């Protein structure tokens, strides 16, 4: 019994670093970073990090915006442009005729355009997150 316990501990200790590895490896993280209301629009700022290892020459996502009551406010295309691997990018989109306080949810329906060596990477690696507590981001 003495020899089994230390061996079990060693196996657990060896597995522990694997359990705590970064879960964003291989992800295309699209983070809603801030929202800002102007007189005629809601400006959405996204921080995009491409950790897929694949250069993305062009990424355009079909995006659905929901109002405060949960109804679809608009369906639009957000063109995130070029997303090089391992280099964060910030992209902003002004949504006309909408106050940011009226925005409750953003849904990335899927990639309308994904120009990359692996054209499916925009959908398979997408990891949407939100830093704005009042707005949920899904994908």
N, C-alpha and C positions, 0 to 999 in steps of 0.2 A: 504493500500500500504506500509505503514511503516513496517509492520510485515513481508511481503513477501520478501522484499529486504534483510533484515538481514538473513532470513532463506535461501534464495538463495545463499548468500555469504557463509554461513556455509556449505551448501552442496558442493559448489565448493571447499572450503578449505579442506573439508574432502576427496574429490576425488583427490586433487592435489598430495598427496604423492603416490598414486597408479599410477598416470601418470608418475612420475619420477623414478619408480623402475628400477632396473638394468635389462636390456633386455637380459643379458646373463644367467639369472637363468634358469636352466634346459638345458643349451646348452653344446655341446661338441665343444669348440672353438679351431680351428686349425689355428694358426697365423703364416704366413710366416714372420719370424723375421729378418733374414739376408740372404744374398747370398754372396758367396766368390768364386772367380775364382782362381784355381790353374793351374799348367802347363797342366794337362790333364783332369780336371773335374770342374764342378760347384757344390759347396757344398751348400745345402739348409738347413737352420736351422729353425725348427718349435718350437714354444711354444704351448703346448697343455694343455688346462684346461678342466677338466671333472667336470662340475657343474650339471650333470644329476642326481646325487644321487645314481647312479648304478655303481658298480665296473665293469670295463671292463678288462677282463683277457688278451684279445688279440684283437687288431684292425689292420687290414690290408686294405688299401684303394687302389683301382685301380685309378691310377693317370695319367693324360694326360698332357704332357708338350708341349707348343706351342712356335715356334720360333718367331723372331722379325717381320716376315712378316705375322704371324697369322696362319701358317700351322702347322700341328701336327709334332712335332720333335720326340717324343717317347711316348709310352704307357708302364707304368711300375707299379709295386706294391710297395707301401711304407708300411713297417711293423712298426707301432708305438708301438707295444708291449703292456705291461700292463699300463692301465691308471686308477689309483685309483681315487675315487671321492675327490674333493676339494683339490687336490695336483697337482700343475702344474708340467709338465715334458717338457724337451727339447729333441728333437730328430733331428739328422742330417742324411742327405742322400747325397752321392756324385753321381752326374750324370756324367758318363764318356763321354769324347769327346764332351763336350758342354761348351761354355763360358757363364757365367751368363748374359753378355750383350746381348746375343742372345735369352734370355728367356723373353717372353712377358706375358704369361698367364699360370696358373696351374688350371686344372679342376679335382676335386675329383669326378670321375664317380660314385662312390658308394663303399660300403664296400664289399670287397672280402671275408673277414673273420671278424666276430664280435662275440667274445665269452663273453657273459654277460647274466645275468638273463633275460634281455629283449634284445634279439638278434637284434631287429630292431633299438635299440637306436643309433647305429653308423650312420645310415642313417637319422633317423627322427630328431635327435638333432644336427646334424652337422652344424656348423657355421664357414665357412672358411673366414678368413680376411688376409689382407696383410699390413705389416709395410714398405714394400719395394715399393716405389712409382712407379717404372718402371715395376712392375709385379702385374698383377691382379690375384686374387685367387677366384675361383668359386666352387660351389658344389651343 
